[in-house]
């Protein structure tokens, strides 16, 4: 099997076109996989991007015995946490890939999602009764997910070639020629763009990326703090100033995601504290910032997932709001589904299988974001009256199933 290489932009919270970060504490792992071996001349499948979607695809291809090469432009894997939740359907996929057990050991299992207005609880969404062997959401930094997938890839004889930036992708009747920025070339029967929102492969395929951007910027921070709701749940807090999501992470940290009209490039401790004071008064005492960034979110879906010998997966195919934490999950499932399509010779069915899922996720997260960020006092009042009433119906379990993506099997 040829060695591989690829590293994606991020999924989930890497749906962005503007991100700058700061590390204030040395608490993130280094995902370093530099491969200095010569680039092979030919392969069956060239995978561009080694983020979660690309790695899931590579592991699936390796398990099926299909020759492939993974290409990534970064010198080493990212060591920031970015996406932080792995949902039940993705854990089922990772079961199939032999990667779930190690990842679960590195994360925190959370069985409920709390919705609040300030400190007032409006609704609880339970995960512990989901119809799955994984009735929970696993909180774990994205670099851990990538590390586990990379370890599994190595165990199957694969690797990631870095740094190889793909400068051009040209297909013809017999295959695809990928030319690196160094001038080296790789000939493949197929090429897959798992290379993020600004995908070189998607642009080469001439596939449109329909949608638009949210006006607000988003703050992302991993912090140490005393948090009144505690580490047993993910909290979504509504407020007149916007939404804030707080989720527990391993090592006593919390992930904070919040909408801000104009976020600073690298939100510091004082900024995060003010933000949480506004949206959840008396709930948080921030004592440290491990990592922070700002980003802008688009909601877009590729018009097609295939153009001849070029295919798309992950953020190259869909980007959306981080509300619900479904971006990376949908991308990993894309990678697995595409790998199985290669293995079974059913590439024509890939778009029909996965694009409707992306459309559904984008629509669902857009509705969630708009409901959470509305500043219309009448709409906010109606929302805050309706949600507690819905808590006594089947709605919370339906929401849990939708977030877990168990409807997408």
C-alpha positions in Angstrom: 0.0 0.0 0.0 1.3 3.4 -0.8 1.8 5.8 2.0 -0.7 8.6 2.5 -0.9 12.2 3.5 -3.7 14.7 4.2 -4.8 17.3 6.8 -8.1 19.1 6.6 -9.1 22.6 7.7 -11.3 21.5 10.6 -14.9 20.4 10.6 -17.5 21.5 13.1 -16.0 24.8 14.3 -13.6 25.1 11.4 -16.4 26.2 9.2 -14.8 29.5 8.8 -12.9 32.0 6.6 -11.4 34.1 9.5 -9.6 32.4 12.4 -6.8 33.5 14.6 -5.8 31.7 17.8 -3.8 32.0 21.0 -2.4 29.3 23.2 -1.9 30.5 26.8 -1.3 27.1 28.4 0.7 24.1 27.1 -2.1 21.6 27.4 -2.8 20.5 23.8 -1.1 17.5 22.2 1.1 17.6 19.2 -0.2 15.6 16.3 3.0 15.3 14.3 3.2 12.9 11.4 5.8 14.3 8.9 6.5 11.7 6.2 9.6 12.3 4.2 9.2 9.3 1.9 9.2 10.1 -1.8 5.8 10.8 -3.3 4.6 7.8 -5.3 4.0 8.3 -9.0 0.6 6.6 -9.0 -2.3 5.5 -6.8 -5.9 4.5 -7.0 -7.3 7.2 -4.7 -5.6 10.5 -3.9 -7.0 12.0 -0.7 -6.4 15.8 -0.3 -6.7 16.8 3.3 -5.9 14.9 6.5 -8.5 16.2 8.9 -11.2 13.9 10.4 -13.0 13.3 7.1 -9.8 12.6 5.1 -8.5 10.3 7.8 -11.8 8.4 8.1 -11.7 7.9 4.4 -8.1 6.7 4.5 -8.7 4.2 7.3 -11.8 2.8 5.4 -9.7 2.5 2.2 -6.8 0.8 4.1 -9.2 -1.7 5.7 -10.6 -2.5 2.3 -7.1 -3.0 0.7 -7.5 -0.1 -1.8 -4.3 1.7 -2.8 -4.3 5.4 -1.9 -2.2 8.4 -1.0 -3.1 11.1 1.5 -1.7 14.6 0.8 -1.7 17.5 3.3 -0.2 21.0 3.0 0.6 21.3 6.8 4.0 20.4 8.1 2.3 18.7 11.1 -1.2 18.0 12.3 -3.0 20.8 14.1 -2.7 20.8 17.9 -5.7 23.0 18.7 -9.0 21.4 19.8 -11.5 22.9 17.4 -14.4 20.4 17.2 -15.1 19.0 20.7 -18.1 16.5 20.4 -18.4 13.1 18.9 -22.0 12.0 18.5 -23.5 8.5 18.7 -23.7 7.8 15.0 -20.1 8.8 14.5 -19.1 6.5 17.4 -20.9 3.7 15.6 -18.9 4.4 12.5 -15.7 4.5 14.5 -16.7 1.0 15.9 -16.6 -0.2 12.3 -13.2 1.4 11.8 -11.7 -0.1 15.0 -11.1 3.4 16.5 -13.9 4.0 19.0 -12.5 2.2 22.1 -9.4 4.3 22.3 -11.2 7.6 21.6 -13.9 6.9 24.2 -11.1 6.3 26.8 -9.8 9.8 26.0 -13.1 11.7 26.3 -15.9 12.5 28.7 -19.4 11.0 28.3 -22.2 13.5 28.6 -25.8 12.4 28.7 -27.8 15.6 28.6 -27.9 18.9 26.8 -29.4 21.8 28.8 -31.0 24.9 27.3 -31.2 28.0 29.4 -32.1 31.7 29.3 -29.5 33.2 31.6 -29.5 30.9 34.6 -33.1 29.7 34.0 -33.4 26.2 32.6 -35.8 25.9 29.7 -35.3 22.4 28.4 -33.3 19.3 28.9 -32.4 17.1 25.9 -31.5 13.6 27.1 -29.0 11.3 25.3 -29.1 8.4 27.7 -32.1 6.8 26.1 -30.9 6.9 22.5 -31.4 3.7 20.5 -27.6 3.0 20.2 -24.8 1.2 22.0 -23.4 4.8 22.6 -26.2 6.6 24.5 -24.2 9.8 25.1 -22.2 12.6 23.5 -18.5 12.1 23.8 -16.6 15.3 24.6 -13.1 15.1 23.3 -10.8 17.7 21.5 -10.5 17.3 17.8 -6.8 16.7 17.9 -7.5 13.6 20.0 -10.0 12.3 17.3 -7.4 13.0 14.6 -4.7 11.3 16.7 -6.8 8.1 17.2 -7.7 7.9 13.5 -4.0 8.5 12.6 -2.9 5.7 14.9 -5.4 3.4 13.4 -4.2 4.4 9.9 -0.6 3.6 10.9 -1.7 0.2 12.3 -3.2 -0.6 8.9 0.1 0.3 7.2 -0.7 3.9 6.2 0.7 7.3 6.9 0.2 11.0 6.0 2.7 12.7 3.6 3.4 16.3 4.7 3.9 19.0 3.6 2.4 18.6 0.1 0.3 21.5 -1.1 -1.8 20.6 -4.1 -1.6 23.5 -6.6 -3.7 22.1 -9.4 -6.0 19.1 -10.1 -6.7 18.1 -13.7 -8.9 15.2 -14.7 -9.2 13.4 -18.0 -11.0 10.3 -19.3 -8.4 8.0 -17.7 -7.6 9.6 -14.3 -6.5 12.7 -12.4 -3.2 14.5 -12.3 -2.4 16.4 -9.1 0.5 18.8 -9.2 2.1 20.0 -6.0 3.4 23.5 -5.4 6.9 22.0 -5.6 6.2 20.7 -9.1 5.9 17.1 -8.2 3.0 15.2 -9.7 0.8 12.3 -8.6 -1.4 10.3 -11.0 -4.6 8.8 -9.5 -7.7 7.1 -10.8 -9.8 9.4 -8.5 -9.1 12.4 -6.3 -11.1 13.3 -3.2 -11.3 16.8 -1.8 -11.3 16.6 2.0 -9.4 19.9 2.0 -11.9 22.2 3.8 -14.1 25.1 2.9 -11.7 26.6 0.4 -11.2 23.3 -1.4 -8.8 23.1 -4.3 -10.4 19.9 -5.5 -13.9 21.5 -5.5 -12.7 24.5 -7.4 -11.0 22.3 -9.9 -14.2 20.3 -10.3 -16.2 23.4 -11.0 -18.7 22.5 -8.3 -20.7 25.4 -6.8 -20.9 25.9 -3.1 -24.3 27.4 -2.5 -25.2 29.3 0.7 -24.1 32.4 2.6 -22.3 33.6 5.8 -23.7 34.6 9.1 -23.3 38.3 10.0 -22.0 37.5 13.5 -18.6 36.3 14.3 -18.1 33.4 16.7 -15.7 33.2 19.7 -14.2 29.9 20.5 -12.2 29.3 23.7 -11.1 26.4 25.9 -10.9 27.6 29.5 -10.5 26.6 33.1 -13.3 27.9 35.2 -15.7 27.3 38.0 -19.0 26.7 36.1 -22.2 26.4 38.1 -24.1 23.9 35.9 -21.0 21.6 36.2 -19.4 19.1 33.9 -22.3 16.7 33.6 -24.0 18.4 30.6 -23.5 20.7 27.6 -25.2 24.0 28.2 -26.8 26.2 25.5 -27.6 29.7 27.0 -29.8 32.2 25.3 -29.3 35.9 25.9 -30.2 39.3 24.5 -26.5 39.6 23.5 -26.5 36.3 21.7 -25.9 32.6 22.4 -23.2 30.9 24.5 -22.5 27.1 24.5 -20.4 25.7 27.3 -19.3 22.1 27.2 -17.0 20.1 29.5 -13.6 18.8 28.1 -11.1 16.3 29.6 -8.6 17.7 32.1 -11.1 20.0 33.8 -11.4 22.4 30.9 -14.6 23.8 29.3 -15.3 24.7 25.7 -17.0 28.1 25.2 -18.6 29.0 21.8 -20.5 32.2 21.5 -21.8 34.7 18.9 -20.3 38.2 19.0 -20.9 41.1 16.7 -17.2 41.7 16.2 -14.9 39.4 18.2 -11.2 40.2 18.8 -8.6 38.1 17.0 -7.6 36.3 20.2 -10.2 36.6 23.0 -8.5 36.8 26.4 -9.6 35.8 29.9 -11.2 39.2 30.6 -13.2 39.0 27.3 -14.5 35.5 28.0 -15.4 36.4 31.5 -17.4 39.4 30.4 -19.1 37.4 27.7 -20.2 34.7 30.2 -21.2 37.4 32.8 -23.6 38.9 30.2 -25.2 35.6 29.1 -25.2 33.6 32.3 -24.8 36.0 35.2 -23.2 34.4 38.3 -22.6 31.1 36.5 -18.9 31.3 35.7 -15.5 32.3 37.2 -12.8 31.9 34.5 -9.3 31.3 35.8 -7.4 30.4 32.6 -7.5 30.3 28.8 -6.0 27.3 27.2 -6.7 28.4 23.6 -8.9 30.9 21.9 -9.9 32.1 18.4 -12.5 33.9 16.4 -14.1 32.6 13.3 -16.9 33.4 10.9 -19.4 30.8 9.9 -21.0 30.0 6.6 -23.9 27.7 5.9 -23.2 26.1 2.5 -23.6 22.8 0.7 -21.8 21.8 -2.5 -24.1 21.6 -5.5 -22.7 18.1 -6.2 -20.5 15.7 -4.4 -19.0 14.3 -7.6 -17.8 15.6 -10.9 -16.3 12.7 -13.0 -13.3 11.4 -11.1 -13.3 14.2 -8.5 -15.3 13.7 -5.2 -15.9 15.8 -2.1 -16.2 15.0 1.6 -16.3 16.9 4.9 -16.0 20.7 4.9 -15.2 20.7 1.2 -18.8 19.5 0.8 -20.7 21.3 3.6 -20.1 24.0 6.2 -22.6 25.2 8.8 -23.1 26.7 12.3 -21.3 24.9 15.2 -24.6 24.8 17.1 -25.1 21.1 17.9 -21.5 20.2 17.1 -22.3 18.2 14.0 -19.7 19.4 11.4 -16.9 17.0 12.2 -19.3 14.2 12.8 -20.9 14.6 9.4 -17.5 14.8 7.8 -16.3 11.5 9.4 -19.5 9.8 8.2 -18.8 11.2 4.7 -15.3 9.7 4.7 -16.6 6.3 5.9 -19.4 6.2 3.4 -17.1 7.2 0.5 -14.6 4.6 1.5 -17.3 2.0 1.5 -18.5 3.3 -1.9 -15.0 2.7 -3.3 -14.8 -0.7 -1.8 -18.2 -1.8 -3.2 -17.9 -0.1 -6.5 -20.9 2.1 -5.8 -19.5 5.5 -6.3 -22.6 6.7 -8.2 -24.7 6.3 -4.9 -22.4 8.4 -2.7 -23.9 11.8 -3.5 -27.5 10.4 -3.2 -26.6 9.0 0.2 -24.7 11.9 1.8 -25.8 15.2 0.2 -29.3 14.9 1.7 -27.7 14.5 5.1 -25.7 17.7 4.7 -28.8 19.6 3.5 -30.7 18.4 6.6 -27.8 19.2 9.0 -27.3 22.7 7.5 -31.0 23.4 7.7 -31.3 22.1 11.3 -28.3 24.0 12.6 -29.4 27.2 10.9 -32.8 27.0 12.6 -31.1 26.4 15.9 -28.7 29.3 15.4 -31.4 31.7 14.4 -33.7 30.7 17.3 -30.9 31.1 19.8 -29.6 34.4 18.4 -32.9 36.2 17.8 -33.0 39.7 19.4 -36.7 40.2 18.8 -38.2 40.4 22.3 -41.5 39.0 21.2 -39.9 36.0 19.5 -37.6 35.5 22.5 -40.5 35.6 24.9 -42.5 33.1 22.9 -39.5 30.8 22.6 -38.9 30.9 26.4 -42.6 30.0 27.0 -42.7 27.2 24.5 -39.5 25.3 25.3 -40.5 24.3 28.9 -43.9 23.1 27.6 -42.1 21.1 24.8 -40.1 19.4 27.6 -43.2 17.4 28.5 -43.6 16.0 24.9 -41.6 13.7 22.7 -39.6 16.6 21.4 -36.5 16.4 23.6 -35.9 12.8 22.6 -36.4 13.7 18.9 -33.9 16.5 19.3 -31.4 14.2 20.9 -31.8 11.7 18.0 -31.4 14.5 15.5 -28.2 15.8 17.2 -26.8 12.3 17.5 -27.4 11.8 13.7 -29.0 8.5 14.3 -31.7 9.4 11.8 -29.0 9.4 9.1 -28.0 5.7 9.2 
